[in-house]
Amino acid sequence: MGLKNAKESVGIINKINETRDCTWVNIGLAGHKNIKEGSLFEIKKITTVSENKTLFTNIFMNNLRTQSLCSVDKEEKIYANDCLYDMEGYGYLEILDKITDRDNIFFFKVVSDNLLFKPKNYKDFAFKNITNCLKQILPLIEKHSVIVSNNDKYIKELLLFIKNKYHVTFYNEKKVIKLLSKVLILKDIDSIKNEIDNTPTLLKLIKKYEFILRNYLLKA
């Protein structure tokens, strides 16, 4: 519990296998003013209430409901904002944002508290509800693994497709590769090829995908 402990725990785990390619999954409890206990959410945006800082997790379009998470310094009892509350989420994400890519980070929260309910035993509540929720979470992580393993092949294919249509500078090639790695999460390869065919310039294609990614993050 707490931002400092969260950061230290991530640092210890990272020393086991220091690579940016690891998938990081956090599953924990959070409170909300009126959402029913046991409800599962994927977290896309985490904010600190005291400093009003914000970080984001992956941009996958999954089948789980999403919620923003507010990390606080002490137990929340009022739930003034329409977000989930915890005491360590921002600490995890702040250090993870430095050691891995955002699309490798998955955050899930099970509602444990609201204004009408509080568990008698948090350990028992966590074990029972998180165990049940794993049935929904594990397929999403498996899906991520499949996409990542195929990403290089698809990016090479799409990059060749783009070079056959546009003049691509060294700078733009790096930019396009980075964009494609994210767009492939949101669209299938045939849809992307169709958009390339129907976009007159590379600059317009880049701006189109930057707009899609930026607006998806804002919706999270």
Secondary structure, DSSP 8 states (H G I E B T S, - for coil): --HHHHHHHHHHHHTTS--TT--EEEEEEEE-SSS-TT-EEEEEEEEETTT--EEE------SS-EEEEEE-SS--SS--SSSEEESSHHHHHHHHHHHS-GGGEEEEEEEEEBTTB--S-HHHHHHHHHHHHHHHHHHHHHHHHHHHHHHHHHHHHHHHHHHTTS---HHHHHHHHHHHHHHHHHS-HHHHHHHHHT-S-HHHHHHHHHHHHHHHHHH-
